């Protein structure tokens, strides 16, 4: 139990510990291949299902990134392998958590790995346009098959939003999470950082990676050609190799 919530997590291998924080919506299941590959090279990989994901219990109220950060802190204080120094890797939403965690609790982090990290959520003209359109769509909630049409709108027009697929508390949690931009906090990351990105990422574009690198003083950008956002699924072997090359 962490924060009075039941938690599920996977471990692979023995040796130097690495905590991996998955993205949204995802779970430790999506990282099994990477965990196995890293374990073959002396890395003790620990991958929890974050609260509300996979087999971990859902919070009883909407969380924000600070709630998740404190959950991660308690998790690292509870798991024996993480009580000393460890590598920290975060992907997408998990990347934003890892970055913020590294600002607040950097004492035990050997090195930070940001993989397609959703740290930059600046308000753009297109985002404001889509927000207004989504509000307009709600006006037609009385129309038959509205729910189906709304999902189609998000999938084919907005495309990158997971909101319509969320249920209950996790809908409000999603809104809390995506409303936070970490651009101004990146300057405060002092631990060595490796930024790994797919060059054709259309969810968190490579320009975000370049921006993150410009803000974190002791950082390195590793771009993987012709790959997109979910590197752990699309190219687990390449991703694992890049991690190992930069341990």
C-alpha positions in Angstrom: 0.0 0.0 0.0 1.3 3.4 -1.0 -0.7 6.5 0.1 -3.4 4.0 1.2 -3.7 2.7 -2.4 -2.9 -0.8 -3.5 0.0 -0.8 -5.9 1.1 -3.2 -8.6 4.7 -3.2 -9.9 7.1 -5.3 -11.9 10.7 -5.9 -11.3 13.4 -7.3 -13.7 17.0 -8.3 -13.0 19.5 -7.5 -10.4 22.1 -4.8 -10.0 21.9 -1.0 -10.3 18.3 0.1 -9.8 16.2 2.0 -12.3 12.7 3.3 -11.7 10.6 3.7 -14.8 7.4 5.8 -14.8 5.1 5.0 -17.7 3.0 7.4 -19.7 -0.8 8.1 -20.1 -2.8 5.9 -20.6 -0.3 3.0 -20.1 1.0 0.6 -17.5 4.0 -1.5 -16.6 2.8 -4.1 -19.1 4.0 -1.9 -22.0 7.5 -1.8 -20.6 8.1 -5.5 -20.1 10.4 -5.9 -23.1 12.5 -2.9 -22.2 12.7 -4.2 -18.6 13.9 -7.6 -19.8 16.5 -6.1 -22.1 17.9 -3.8 -19.5 17.9 -6.6 -16.9 20.3 -8.6 -19.2 22.9 -5.9 -18.6 22.9 -5.6 -14.9 20.1 -3.2 -14.3 17.4 -3.9 -11.6 14.3 -2.4 -13.3 11.3 -1.4 -11.2 8.1 -0.4 -13.0 5.0 0.5 -11.0 1.5 0.9 -12.4 0.8 4.5 -11.4 -2.4 5.0 -9.4 -5.4 4.7 -11.7 -3.5 2.7 -14.3 -2.9 -1.0 -14.9 -3.6 -3.0 -11.8 -2.9 -0.2 -9.2 -5.8 1.2 -7.3 -7.5 4.4 -8.5 -7.4 7.5 -6.2 -10.7 8.4 -4.5 -10.4 11.9 -5.8 -8.9 13.7 -8.8 -5.1 14.0 -8.5 -2.7 16.5 -10.0 1.0 16.1 -10.7 2.0 17.0 -7.2 -0.1 14.1 -5.8 1.7 11.7 -8.2 5.1 13.2 -7.2 4.4 12.5 -3.5 3.2 9.0 -4.4 6.5 8.4 -6.2 8.4 9.7 -3.3 6.7 7.4 -0.9 7.1 4.5 -3.3 10.9 5.1 -3.5 11.0 5.3 0.3 9.1 2.0 0.6 10.9 -0.2 -2.0 14.2 -1.4 -0.6 16.1 -1.2 -3.9 15.2 2.5 -4.3 16.1 3.6 -0.8 19.6 4.5 -2.0 20.7 5.9 -5.4 18.8 5.0 -8.5 18.3 5.9 -12.2 15.0 7.5 -13.0 13.3 7.2 -16.4 10.0 8.7 -17.3 8.0 8.4 -20.6 5.5 11.0 -21.8 3.3 11.8 -18.7 5.7 9.8 -16.7 8.5 12.0 -18.1 6.8 15.1 -16.7 6.6 13.4 -13.3 10.2 12.4 -13.5 11.3 15.9 -14.4 9.3 17.4 -11.5 10.5 14.8 -9.1 14.1 15.5 -10.1 13.6 19.2 -9.2 12.1 18.4 -5.8 13.8 15.2 -4.7 17.1 14.9 -6.6 19.3 13.5 -3.7 19.1 9.9 -4.8 18.9 10.2 -8.6 22.1 9.1 -10.3 20.8 10.1 -13.8 17.5 11.2 -15.3 16.2 9.8 -18.5 13.4 11.8 -20.2 11.8 9.7 -23.0 9.3 11.6 -25.2 8.5 13.6 -22.0 5.4 15.7 -21.9 7.0 18.6 -20.1 6.0 21.4 -22.5 2.3 22.2 -22.6 2.3 25.8 -23.8 -0.9 27.3 -24.9 -0.9 27.6 -28.7 -3.4 29.1 -31.1 -4.3 25.7 -32.4 -4.9 24.3 -28.9 -7.2 27.3 -28.1 -9.1 26.7 -31.3 -9.6 23.0 -30.5 -10.7 23.9 -27.0 -13.4 26.3 -28.3 -14.5 23.7 -30.8 -14.8 21.0 -28.2 -16.9 23.4 -26.1 -19.2 23.9 -29.0 -19.6 20.2 -29.6 -21.0 19.9 -26.0 -24.0 22.0 -27.1 -25.2 19.1 -29.1 -25.2 16.6 -26.2 -28.9 16.0 -26.7 -28.4 14.6 -30.2 -28.7 10.8 -30.5 -25.4 9.0 -30.7 -23.7 12.1 -29.3 -21.2 10.1 -27.2 -20.1 8.1 -30.3 -19.8 11.3 -32.4 -17.8 13.0 -29.6 -15.3 10.2 -29.5 -14.9 10.3 -33.2 -14.3 14.1 -33.0 -11.5 13.6 -30.5 -10.0 10.6 -32.4 -10.0 12.0 -35.9 -10.0 15.8 -35.4 -8.3 16.5 -32.1 -6.4 13.1 -32.4 -4.0 13.5 -29.5 -6.5 13.8 -26.6 -7.1 10.8 -24.3 -9.8 12.6 -22.4 -12.9 10.9 -24.0 -11.5 7.5 -23.1 -11.1 8.3 -19.4 -13.8 7.4 -16.8 -14.8 8.9 -13.5 -12.0 10.4 -11.3 -9.4 9.9 -14.1 -11.2 12.3 -16.4 -10.7 15.2 -13.9 -7.2 13.9 -13.1 -6.4 14.1 -16.8 -7.5 17.7 -17.0 -5.4 18.6 -14.0 -2.3 16.9 -15.5 -2.5 18.4 -19.0 -3.1 21.9 -17.6 0.5 22.0 -16.1 3.4 23.3 -18.2 6.8 22.5 -16.7 8.8 24.8 -19.1 9.7 27.2 -16.3 10.9 24.4 -13.9 13.3 22.7 -16.3 16.1 25.2 -15.4 16.1 23.7 -11.9 17.0 20.2 -12.9 20.6 19.7 -11.8 21.1 16.0 -12.2 22.7 14.6 -15.4 19.9 14.2 -17.9 19.6 12.1 -21.1 16.7 13.1 -23.4 15.6 10.3 -25.8 13.2 11.1 -28.5 11.7 9.8 -31.8 12.5 12.1 -34.6 9.0 11.7 -36.0 7.1 12.0 -32.7 3.8 13.6 -33.5 2.5 13.7 -29.8 5.5 15.5 -28.3 7.4 16.9 -31.2 11.2 16.8 -31.4 11.2 20.6 -31.0 10.0 19.9 -27.4 13.1 17.8 -26.9 15.4 20.5 -28.2 13.7 23.1 -25.9 14.1 20.8 -22.9 17.8 20.3 -23.7 18.3 24.1 -23.9 16.9 24.5 -20.4 18.6 21.6 -18.6 22.3 22.6 -18.3 23.8 19.1 -17.9 21.8 17.3 -20.6 22.2 15.3 -23.8 19.7 14.8 -26.6 19.5 11.4 -28.3 17.2 11.4 -31.3 16.1 8.0 -32.8 15.5 8.4 -36.5 12.1 7.7 -38.1 10.5 6.7 -34.7 7.5 8.1 -33.0 6.2 8.6 -29.5 5.9 5.1 -28.0 9.5 4.0 -28.3 9.0 1.2 -25.7 6.6 -0.5 -28.1 7.8 0.6 -31.5 11.5 0.1 -30.9 12.3 -1.5 -27.5 15.7 -2.8 -28.6 16.9 0.6 -29.9 15.5 2.4 -26.8 17.2 -0.1 -24.4 20.5 0.3 -26.3 20.4 4.1 -26.1 19.6 3.9 -22.4 22.5 1.5 -21.8 24.9 3.6 -23.9 24.2 6.5 -21.6 24.2 4.8 -18.2 
